[in-house]
Structure formats: C-alpha cells, structure tokens
Amino acid sequence: MSDSPAPLADPHLVFDAVEGRRDLVILGSTGSIGTQAIDLVLRNPDRFRVTALSAAGGRVALLAEQARRLRVHTVAVASPDAVPALREALREEYGAGEQPPEILAGPDAAAQLAGSDCHTVLNGITGSIGLAPTLAALKAGRTLALANKESLIVGGPLVKALAAPGQIIPVDSEHAALFQALAAGTRADVRRLVVTASGGPFRGRTRSELADVTREQALNHPTWAMGPVITVNSATLVNKGLEVIEAHLLYDIPFDRIEVVVHPQSYVHSMVEFTDGSTLAQATPPDMRGPIAIGLGWPQRVPDAAPAFDWTKASTWEFFPLDTEAFPSVGLARHVGTLGGTAPAVFNAANEECVAAFLDGRLAFNGIMDTVTAVVSEHGTPATGTSLTVADVLEAEAWARTRARELSAKATAEARA
C-alpha cells in the first residue's frame, strides 16, 4: 500500500496551512451544513471570516440575513428567478447608507465563488451539482472542506487529477472520523476502515416489512437532523454506500478493506483498524459542528466546536452487522465503485430521481433500490480512467435520470393496476 498514489485526504499533510484568521467561502449556506458552519464562524470571529455565500435561492430571507451578519462581499444564487426577491430581502436587512453585497446568479455562480480569493471553500451543496464548484476550488488552489460527497463520487478521476495532497479535508462525520483516526499511524499501518451507520429509522426490519413504509416514517431519523434527500438516503442506506465509495477515493483503500457496521447510537462515527490489531474510534455526540470545525480549522482544533460526552452518566454503545438483504444499497455501491468511470454517476443520479419520486408519493420505498439497481444494470460500459470528462459525467447522469423516471413510473403503474 505504501507504493499506491497519495490519498486525497491525508491528516499528515495540510495544504497551504496559514496562521491567523482564515477567509472562507460557504457554498450551500442556507442548508443544514451551511447554517451550522455559520454558527461556528459567528462564535469564532478571531479564527474565521466569510467573504462569500451561495445558495440555491429558495430561502432568500435567510441568505440576506446571513450576508448581513457576516458582512460578506458577494452572495450567489443558482436560480436567476430568485434575484428580485433576494434584492428586496437585502434592502430590508441593510440600513440606509450600508452597501449590500454583490449578487451573482445562475448555474455557474457557485463555481465562480469557489474559485474566488479565499483560503478555504466549504462545499455544503447537496447533490451532484456540487461537482463544478469542487473542481473550481481545487483548480484555484483553495483548501476544500468537502461536505458534498456526490461531487467526489460522480467525478472521482476528475477530482483526483486536480487535487494536491492534503488539499481536501472531509466534512462528512464518518470521513472526518477516519481522517482523525488515520493521524495516529502511517498508511502502511492501516488494515481496514470501518464506517459506522446508524441503521436509520428502519433498522431491524426485513425487506417485506419495508414495502409499505411512508414518507413521514422515512424522514423520522433517530439521531440526525438532515435535509429530506439525505434523510431518505440514510433510511435506504444509500448514504452509507456513497460513503464507502468516498472513503475509497479519499484514502486510497481497496473496497475489500472498507466495512460497514451498524451503530444505532451514532456516537462512534467511524474507526480505523491497524495491522497490530488495535482499532481507533473517533466518538462524539451526534453534532455536525465537530466535523465542520475539522474541515475549516485543521490542523488546529476549534475549542467547544460541539458538545462533548458527559462521562459521569452511564451509556450503552451497540454494534450490529449490516443486513445486506433488506438494505442492498451498500453492495450495489461497492459494485459501481469498482466499475468506476461513469457508473457511480449513474448510481447517484438514478437514486436522486427515485428519492424525489418516493417523497412525492410516486414510488414505493423498496422501489427506490429496485429501480436504481435496474438503471445501473442497463448502463453500458462506463467511460473510465483518464478518458473521463465532465461531459461524460453529465451525459451519464442525464440518461440515468431519464431512465429512472421511466422505470419508476412503470413500477407505480404496475403497482396500481
């Protein structure tokens, strides 16, 4: 393993570390990751300063409030239609004589901000639309605090071609945990990575018992408060499959040495097993501000970024094997990850369409993975290696979305017949 390529994320290497306050760009500022990152920044003004924010455009009042509180130079929205409402919201937030920030709009606005002058870009966008900003930040030489796992998964070879050693700091709780545990040894010392999963709201149910679960049940995650897409992905364990692919790409560990274990309490976020038999686990109460602080501040730690355990109180920590029959998503993710090329993009895009259909009541819960599996199986030989381009990824995603919509509509029609 010591002769393999350098991993994208390496706690022993810090890309362009600086002393003093760091300038940040936050992408996806009105989402779960973005709002928690802003809370962290506002509590640590001596460490961080935000220069620009981006959001989809659906919550312009919140974006305007964030812009004023942080005194950013620029705000961006993906939807040009949101600009008039954003201008009005900014006028209401800023007093007479105050200069509101510049507004950028359109599908390329977030990527434009990602390449702007700053130290660290936090990519908290949800979905594969985060790929262009990820590539822009890397190309501009920024440190990338990566919460947008989809951009790495769908564009793995493209990201690896641009990223310098130590340039990416993972923000997912599982990968931030692996990142910290890996700091205790060398790459040659690592036997395997163990990624933990809460099991979601349906842990312990059989496939047949999942047939009639509802949208409300799927969105009732037992330990984490997240957006609807990520929450449903946690219910199907697709999110864990994506994290296995992400761990492989970030740390250059083969798939057969990356395992998933169910840990309902979500206290241990992941573990690294070393060749001497020891296992290092990173543990905190469930709170994303800890991983965000690692992404923004490494190699320094941010004091009181998130709550710590109260060791004076008794607690029980449980671990269970993954039920691969009820939750086949992790196995399918390993398959597409091994195929590489555009296969992960097809998997991710088909899943996004199926989750949308489920949330709209157009597809049964089990139909999500049934449809994704069918789309993946129909996908031809993926473009791979150095031949992969952004156009290849976009084309594969477009095909997968269309085919997923067709198959999900067919499955719903058959179920109602």
C-alpha positions as CSV (number, residue, x, y, z in Angstrom):
1,M,0.0,0.0,0.0
2,S,2.9,2.4,0.5
3,D,3.5,2.4,-3.2
4,S,0.0,3.4,-4.1
5,P,-1.0,7.0,-5.0
6,A,-1.1,9.6,-2.3
7,P,-4.7,9.8,-0.8
8,L,-6.8,12.9,-1.5
9,A,-7.3,13.4,2.2
10,D,-4.3,13.0,4.5
11,P,-4.2,14.3,8.1
12,H,-0.4,14.3,7.9
13,L,-0.4,16.7,5.0
14,V,-2.0,20.1,5.3
15,F,-2.5,22.1,2.1
16,D,-1.5,25.7,2.4
17,A,-1.9,26.0,6.1
18,V,-2.0,29.6,7.5
19,E,-1.8,31.2,10.9
20,G,-4.4,33.7,12.0
21,R,-7.9,34.2,10.7
22,R,-9.0,32.2,7.6
23,D,-11.1,33.6,4.8
24,L,-13.9,31.3,3.9
25,V,-16.4,30.8,1.1
26,I,-19.5,28.8,2.1
27,L,-21.5,27.1,-0.6
28,G,-25.0,25.9,0.3
29,S,-25.2,28.4,3.2
30,T,-28.9,28.1,3.8
31,G,-28.8,24.3,4.1
32,S,-28.0,22.1,7.2
33,I,-24.2,22.2,6.8
34,G,-24.1,25.8,5.8
35,T,-26.2,27.1,8.7
36,Q,-24.2,25.1,11.3
37,A,-20.9,26.3,9.7
38,I,-22.1,29.9,10.1
39,D,-23.0,29.3,13.7
40,L,-19.4,28.1,14.2
41,V,-18.0,31.1,12.4
42,L,-20.0,33.6,14.4
43,R,-18.8,32.0,17.6
44,N,-15.2,32.2,16.4
45,P,-14.7,35.6,14.7
46,D,-11.0,35.6,15.6
47,R,-10.5,32.3,13.6
48,F,-12.8,32.7,10.5
49,R,-14.1,35.4,8.2
50,V,-16.7,34.6,5.5
51,T,-16.2,36.5,2.2
52,A,-19.0,35.0,0.1
53,L,-22.1,32.8,0.3
54,S,-24.0,30.8,-2.2
55,A,-27.4,29.1,-2.0
56,A,-30.0,27.6,-4.3
57,G,-32.3,30.5,-4.0
58,G,-35.3,29.1,-2.2
59,R,-34.6,30.9,1.2
60,V,-33.6,34.4,0.2
61,A,-34.6,36.0,3.5
62,L,-32.2,33.7,5.4
63,L,-29.5,34.3,2.8
64,A,-29.8,38.0,3.2
65,E,-29.7,37.7,7.0
66,Q,-26.6,35.6,6.8
67,A,-25.0,38.1,4.4
68,R,-25.6,41.0,6.8
69,R,-24.4,39.2,9.9
70,L,-21.2,38.0,8.2
71,R,-20.7,41.2,6.2
72,V,-19.8,39.2,3.1
73,H,-18.7,40.8,-0.2
74,T,-20.7,38.6,-2.5
75,V,-23.8,36.3,-2.5
76,A,-24.8,33.9,-5.2
77,V,-28.0,32.0,-6.1
78,A,-28.3,29.2,-8.6
79,S,-31.7,30.4,-9.7
80,P,-31.8,33.7,-11.6
81,D,-35.5,33.9,-10.8
82,A,-34.6,34.4,-7.1
83,V,-32.6,37.6,-7.7
84,P,-35.5,40.1,-7.4
85,A,-36.6,38.6,-4.1
86,L,-33.0,38.5,-2.9
87,R,-32.5,42.2,-3.7
88,E,-35.6,43.1,-1.8
89,A,-34.5,40.9,1.2
90,L,-31.1,42.6,1.2
91,R,-32.7,46.0,1.1
92,E,-34.7,45.1,4.2
93,E,-31.6,43.7,6.0
94,Y,-29.2,46.6,5.2
95,G,-29.7,50.1,6.6
96,A,-29.6,53.4,4.8
97,G,-26.0,54.1,3.7
98,E,-24.9,50.5,4.0
99,Q,-23.5,48.7,1.0
100,P,-25.2,45.4,0.3
101,P,-23.1,42.6,-1.3
102,E,-22.7,41.9,-5.0
103,I,-25.2,39.4,-6.4
104,L,-24.2,36.6,-8.7
105,A,-26.8,34.3,-10.3
106,G,-27.1,31.2,-12.5
107,P,-25.9,27.6,-12.5
108,D,-22.2,28.7,-12.6
109,A,-22.4,31.2,-9.8
110,A,-21.3,28.8,-7.0
111,A,-18.3,27.6,-9.1
112,Q,-17.4,31.2,-9.7
113,L,-17.3,31.8,-5.9
114,A,-15.4,28.6,-5.3
115,G,-12.6,30.0,-7.4
116,S,-12.6,33.4,-5.7
117,D,-9.9,34.7,-3.3
118,C,-10.1,32.9,0.0
119,H,-8.3,30.2,2.0
120,T,-11.0,27.5,2.3
121,V,-14.1,26.7,0.4
122,L,-16.8,24.7,2.3
123,N,-18.8,22.9,-0.3
124,G,-22.1,22.1,1.5
125,I,-24.2,21.8,-1.6
126,T,-26.4,18.7,-1.8
127,G,-26.2,16.6,-4.9
128,S,-24.0,16.2,-7.9
129,I,-24.5,19.8,-8.9
130,G,-21.6,20.3,-6.4
131,L,-19.1,18.9,-8.9
132,A,-18.4,22.1,-10.8
133,P,-17.7,24.1,-7.6
134,T,-15.5,21.3,-6.3
135,L,-13.4,21.3,-9.4
136,A,-13.3,25.1,-9.4
137,A,-12.0,25.3,-5.8
138,L,-9.3,22.7,-6.5
139,K,-8.2,24.3,-9.7
140,A,-7.9,27.7,-8.0
141,G,-5.7,26.1,-5.3
142,R,-8.1,26.6,-2.4
143,T,-8.3,24.2,0.5
144,L,-11.6,22.3,0.0
145,A,-13.7,21.4,3.1
146,L,-15.8,18.8,1.4
147,A,-19.3,18.0,2.6
148,N,-20.7,17.4,-0.9
149,K,-19.8,13.7,-1.2
150,E,-21.6,13.4,-4.5
151,S,-19.1,15.6,-6.4
152,L,-16.3,13.2,-5.4
153,I,-18.3,10.1,-6.2
154,V,-19.5,11.2,-9.6
155,G,-16.3,12.9,-10.6
156,G,-13.7,10.8,-8.8
157,P,-11.0,10.7,-11.6
158,L,-11.6,14.4,-12.4
159,V,-11.2,15.4,-8.7
160,K,-8.1,13.2,-8.2
161,A,-6.5,14.7,-11.3
162,L,-6.8,18.2,-9.8
163,A,-6.4,17.7,-6.0
164,A,-3.0,18.3,-4.5
165,P,-2.0,16.1,-1.4
166,G,-3.7,17.5,1.6
167,Q,-5.9,19.9,-0.3
168,I,-9.2,18.1,0.6
169,I,-10.4,18.0,4.2
170,P,-13.6,15.8,4.6
171,V,-16.6,17.2,6.4
172,D,-18.9,14.1,6.5
173,S,-18.9,12.9,10.1
174,E,-17.7,9.4,9.0
175,H,-14.9,10.7,6.9
176,A,-13.8,13.3,9.4
177,A,-13.7,10.5,11.9
178,L,-11.5,8.4,9.6
179,F,-9.3,11.4,8.9
180,Q,-8.7,12.0,12.6
181,A,-8.1,8.3,13.4
182,L,-5.6,8.0,10.5
183,A,-3.5,10.6,12.0
184,A,-2.4,8.0,14.6
185,G,-0.5,5.9,12.1
186,T,1.1,5.6,8.7
187,R,-0.7,4.4,5.6
188,A,1.3,1.1,5.8
189,D,-0.1,0.5,9.3
190,V,-3.8,0.5,8.1
191,R,-5.5,-2.8,7.9
192,R,-9.1,-1.6,7.2
193,L,-11.5,1.2,7.5
194,V,-14.8,0.6,9.4
195,V,-17.6,3.0,8.5
196,T,-20.4,3.2,11.0
197,A,-24.1,3.5,10.2
198,S,-27.0,4.4,12.5
199,G,-29.2,2.0,10.6
200,G,-31.7,4.7,10.0
201,P,-35.4,4.6,11.1
202,F,-35.9,1.1,9.7
203,R,-33.1,-0.8,11.4
204,G,-34.1,-4.4,12.1
205,R,-36.9,-4.5,9.6
206,T,-36.9,-7.1,6.8
207,R,-37.4,-6.3,3.2
208,S,-41.0,-7.3,3.3
209,E,-41.6,-5.1,6.3
210,L,-40.2,-2.1,4.3
211,A,-42.8,-2.5,1.5
212,D,-45.3,-0.1,2.9
213,V,-43.3,2.4,4.9
214,T,-44.3,6.1,4.5
215,R,-42.6,9.3,3.6
216,E,-43.1,10.5,7.2
217,Q,-41.6,7.4,8.6
218,A,-38.5,7.6,6.3
219,L,-37.9,11.2,7.3
220,N,-38.0,10.4,11.0
221,H,-34.3,9.7,11.5
222,P,-33.5,8.6,15.1
223,T,-30.3,10.5,15.6
224,W,-29.5,13.1,12.9
225,A,-31.5,16.2,11.7
226,M,-30.8,16.5,8.0
227,G,-32.4,17.5,4.7
228,P,-35.0,15.2,3.2
229,V,-32.9,13.7,0.4
230,I,-30.0,12.8,2.8
231,T,-32.5,11.5,5.4
232,V,-34.2,9.2,2.9
233,N,-30.7,8.1,1.7
234,S,-30.0,7.2,5.4
235,A,-33.2,5.2,5.5
236,T,-32.2,3.2,2.4
237,L,-28.5,3.2,3.5
238,V,-27.7,4.6,0.1
239,N,-25.9,7.3,2.0
240,K,-23.6,4.6,3.5
241,G,-22.9,3.1,0.1
242,L,-21.9,6.6,-1.1
243,E,-19.7,6.9,1.9
244,V,-17.9,3.6,1.1
245,I,-17.1,4.9,-2.4
246,E,-16.0,8.3,-0.9
247,A,-13.7,6.5,1.7
248,H,-12.1,4.5,-1.1
249,L,-11.4,7.7,-3.1
250,L,-10.3,9.8,-0.2
251,Y,-7.9,7.4,1.4
252,D,-7.0,5.0,-1.4
253,I,-8.0,1.9,0.5
254,P,-9.4,-1.0,-1.6
255,F,-13.1,-1.7,-1.3
256,D,-12.5,-5.1,0.3
257,R,-10.8,-3.4,3.2
258,I,-13.7,-1.0,3.9
259,E,-16.5,-2.4,6.1
260,V,-19.8,-1.0,7.3
261,V,-21.1,-1.7,10.8
262,V,-24.5,-0.6,12.3
263,H,-24.1,1.5,15.4
264,P,-27.6,2.9,16.4
265,Q,-26.4,5.5,18.9
266,S,-24.2,7.3,16.3
267,Y,-21.6,8.1,19.0
268,V,-18.7,6.4,17.1
269,H,-18.5,8.0,13.7
270,S,-16.0,5.6,12.2
271,M,-13.0,3.5,13.1
272,V,-9.6,2.6,11.7
273,E,-8.1,-0.9,12.4
274,F,-4.3,-1.1,12.3
275,T,-2.1,-4.0,11.4
276,D,-1.1,-4.6,15.1
277,G,-4.8,-5.4,15.9
278,S,-5.6,-2.1,17.6
279,T,-8.7,-0.1,16.5
280,L,-9.0,3.7,16.9
281,A,-12.5,5.1,17.1
282,Q,-13.5,8.7,16.9
283,A,-16.5,9.4,19.0
284,T,-18.6,12.5,19.9
285,P,-22.4,13.0,20.5
286,P,-24.2,13.4,17.1
287,D,-23.5,17.0,16.1
288,M,-22.1,18.1,12.7
289,R,-20.4,21.2,14.0
290,G,-17.5,19.0,15.1
291,P,-16.7,17.7,11.6
292,I,-17.3,21.1,10.2
293,A,-14.7,22.6,12.6
294,I,-12.2,19.9,11.4
295,G,-12.9,20.9,7.8
296,L,-12.4,24.6,8.4
297,G,-9.7,24.6,11.0
298,W,-7.4,21.6,10.5
299,P,-4.7,21.1,11.8
300,Q,-5.9,23.3,14.6
301,R,-8.9,22.3,16.6
302,V,-11.7,24.8,17.4
303,P,-12.4,24.8,21.2
304,D,-16.0,23.9,22.1
305,A,-17.0,23.5,18.5
306,A,-19.5,20.8,19.5
307,P,-20.7,19.2,22.8
308,A,-18.6,16.5,24.5
309,F,-19.7,13.4,26.3
310,D,-20.7,13.5,30.0
311,W,-18.7,10.6,31.2
312,T,-20.4,10.7,34.6
313,K,-23.6,9.3,33.0
314,A,-24.0,5.6,32.1
315,S,-24.5,4.8,28.4
316,T,-24.6,1.8,26.1
317,W,-23.0,1.6,22.7
318,E,-24.1,-1.2,20.4
319,F,-22.7,-2.6,17.1
320,F,-24.5,-4.9,14.7
321,P,-23.7,-6.4,11.3
322,L,-25.3,-4.9,8.2
323,D,-28.4,-6.6,6.8
324,T,-27.5,-6.8,3.2
325,E,-30.8,-8.4,2.1
326,A,-33.0,-5.7,3.5
327,F,-30.5,-2.9,2.5
328,P,-28.7,-3.9,-0.7
329,S,-27.5,-0.4,-1.4
330,V,-24.1,-0.8,0.1
331,G,-23.3,-3.8,-2.0
332,L,-24.5,-2.0,-5.1
333,A,-22.4,1.0,-4.3
334,R,-19.3,-1.3,-4.0
335,H,-20.1,-2.7,-7.4
336,V,-20.4,0.7,-9.1
337,G,-17.4,2.0,-7.2
338,T,-15.3,-1.0,-8.5
339,L,-16.6,-0.3,-12.1
340,G,-15.6,3.3,-11.8
341,G,-15.9,5.8,-14.6
342,T,-19.5,7.0,-15.1
343,A,-21.1,4.1,-13.1
344,P,-21.1,6.0,-9.8
345,A,-22.7,9.0,-11.5
346,V,-25.4,6.7,-12.9
347,F,-26.0,5.2,-9.4
348,N,-26.2,8.6,-7.7
349,A,-28.4,10.3,-10.4
350,A,-30.8,7.4,-10.5
351,N,-31.1,7.4,-6.8
352,E,-31.8,11.2,-6.6
353,E,-34.6,10.7,-9.1
354,C,-36.1,7.8,-7.2
355,V,-35.9,9.6,-3.9
356,A,-37.7,12.5,-5.4
357,A,-40.4,10.1,-6.7
358,F,-40.7,8.5,-3.2
359,L,-41.0,11.9,-1.5
360,D,-43.7,12.8,-4.0
361,G,-45.6,9.6,-3.4
362,R,-44.9,8.2,-6.8
363,L,-42.7,5.3,-5.8
364,A,-42.7,2.8,-3.0
365,F,-39.8,2.7,-0.6
366,N,-38.4,-0.6,-1.9
367,G,-38.9,0.7,-5.4
368,I,-36.0,3.1,-4.8
369,M,-33.3,0.5,-4.8
370,D,-35.1,-1.8,-7.2
371,T,-35.2,1.0,-9.8
372,V,-31.6,2.1,-9.1
373,T,-30.4,-1.4,-9.5
374,A,-32.2,-1.8,-12.8
375,V,-30.8,1.5,-14.1
376,V,-27.3,0.5,-13.1
377,S,-27.7,-2.9,-14.8
378,E,-28.8,-1.2,-18.0
379,H,-25.8,1.2,-18.0
380,G,-23.3,0.3,-20.7
381,T,-19.5,0.2,-20.3
382,P,-18.7,3.3,-18.4
383,A,-16.1,5.9,-19.5
384,T,-13.2,5.3,-17.3
385,G,-9.8,6.5,-16.3
386,T,-8.1,9.4,-17.9
387,S,-10.7,9.4,-20.7
388,L,-13.5,10.5,-18.3
389,T,-14.7,14.1,-18.9
390,V,-17.3,16.4,-17.2
391,A,-19.3,15.9,-20.4
392,D,-19.2,12.1,-19.9
393,V,-20.5,12.5,-16.3
394,L,-23.3,14.9,-17.3
395,E,-24.4,12.7,-20.2
396,A,-24.4,9.6,-18.0
397,E,-26.4,11.5,-15.3
398,A,-29.0,12.7,-17.8
399,W,-29.5,9.2,-19.2
400,A,-29.8,7.8,-15.7
401,R,-32.3,10.4,-14.6
402,T,-34.5,9.8,-17.6
403,R,-34.3,6.1,-17.3
404,A,-35.0,6.2,-13.6
405,R,-38.1,8.3,-14.2
406,E,-39.3,5.9,-16.8
407,L,-38.8,2.8,-14.7
408,S,-40.3,4.4,-11.5
409,A,-43.4,5.5,-13.4
410,K,-43.7,2.0,-14.9
411,A,-43.3,0.4,-11.4
412,T,-46.0,2.7,-9.9
413,A,-48.4,2.0,-12.8
414,E,-48.0,-1.8,-12.3
415,A,-48.5,-1.5,-8.6
416,R,-51.7,0.4,-9.1
417,A,-53.0,-1.9,-11.8
